[in-house]
């Protein structure tokens, strides 16, 4: 019959305290229970671990070697139990976050950093991809939550609006508008806009079309297969301007400046939403949703 971790724990306590009585009190068990389990342990290993006397117990030579080997076993077992409990409570384990926007600045970056600081034992894995790929990842369980620019109507997932960020114009520092603190939509009539075909380029294109056409302009929008970073790196050559979310302004490029865009009612904003599966049982996801809800004073329900 094999021994169990509880019996090892009893034996280690008896060795540390030199007494079955004192060990039982420390462990809050009956002395008879502790003594009986240690006796069973000795029968399993086929040798005495302790010499008993009226004064207490002392380890045999074989017992001292056994207890020395048992200590790391018990410590590792207790660590495993603590890890599993923490994972079950969402304080450890893993969380996979998908996003389709830059995180060099803005709320998404601050939220992820704040979560990591509050939950250092939870391994966070981020994935930047297009909206379609992220929704597919939710469907297959490859990611726990997708945080997307704008809104995507998808009946299969839970959805909640998370936060908004300012819309920013990226300009060559030689541009006539670069000297201003802010830029209005009406100032951008006649500009050539360079946007990535990948997310969130299409969302930003729709915003441009709506805003500038309302102002009576027909915007010149060029969608490129190049990345957001590549487009921003060539703006300094005077090829055009670009629109980005505030979350991308932490990255700096030669001869490029960022300015907030204003409309008639003030700064222009773009919304971010979270999407997750109702049947996702990852406790870390529920704790992350609660973290986002509390951090941004939101009111959505968490299953």
Secondary structure, DSSP 8 states (H G I E B T S, - for coil): ----HHHHHHHHHHHHHT-HHHHHHHHTS-HHHHHHHHHHHHHHHTS--EEEETTEEEE-HHHHHHHHHHHHHHHHHHHHHHHHHHHHTTSSEEEEEEESS--SSHHHHHHHHHHHHH-TTEEEEEEE--HHHHHHHHHHTS-SEEEEES----TTSEEEEEEEEEEEEEEETTSGGGGSSEEEGGGGTT-EEEEESSTTHHHHHHHHHHHHHHTT---EEEEESS-HHHHHHHGGGTS-BEEEEGGGTTS--TTEEEEEEEETTEE-EEEEEEEE-TT---HHHHHHHHHHHHHTT------
